[in-house]
Amino acid sequence: MTSAYEDVPFSELLHHPAATTRRLDAVRALRLRRRDAGDLALMRVEQMERDASVVDFTSRLLTALARTENIAALRQALPEALPWSTFLPAEDVDTLLRELVVTARGAVALDNLAPIALLLTQWRHSAEVHADPALLALLTREPEGDLGPVPVPGAAE
C-alpha cells in the first residue's frame, strides 16, 4: 500500500462499485466525498481490525506504563507524540496523562475512539491558549467590578 487513503467522489462508488473497491488494493481506505453531507470512509474489514488491534495495544501499553508509576518516562515521551503538549504547564501535563490513560482504557472497552479524539482536541485547545500570552491573559484575568445579580436557577425571567 502506498498511501493512507485516496479521495473518491461518492458517485464513483455508486456508478462503478467493483472498480472503486479494487482501489483498496493500493490504499488503506477510500475517502468518499459527498456534496450535501459529511464524507465517508470505506475500508476492508481486515484493515479496520488491524487498526483496532493497534489502538487496543497502544491503549493497554499506555495503561501499563502509567501503572508502573513511571510518569516521568511518559512525560518525557509525550512531546514526541503530541508536540503541542510542550505549551502546557507541568501540572496540566500530569492531568492530561491521567485523563488519557483512563479515557483510552474506557474507549477501547467500548470500541469507540471518539472519547479519545475529544479529549485530545480539548487538551490541544488548552495548549493553544497557553501558547498565546495575550489570549492566556485575557482568559485568566479576573473580571472587573460587579457583574450584577445572578438569577435563581430555574426561575422564570
KARA-V422322 format. One line per field, one symbol per residue. psi: psi as a letter, one per 20 degrees, with the letter a starting at -180 (. if undefined). A space follows every 10 residues. Layout:
# KARA-V422322
psi=???
This chain:
# KARA-V422322
psi=phrgrpppph hhgghmgghg hhiihirhrp oopqgjrqqr pprqhggghg ghhggggggh ggggghhikm hhgghhhghg hnhiiiiqqg hhgggggghg ggggggghhi loighggggh gghghghhgh inhgggggii qqqpapjrqp qppiqq.
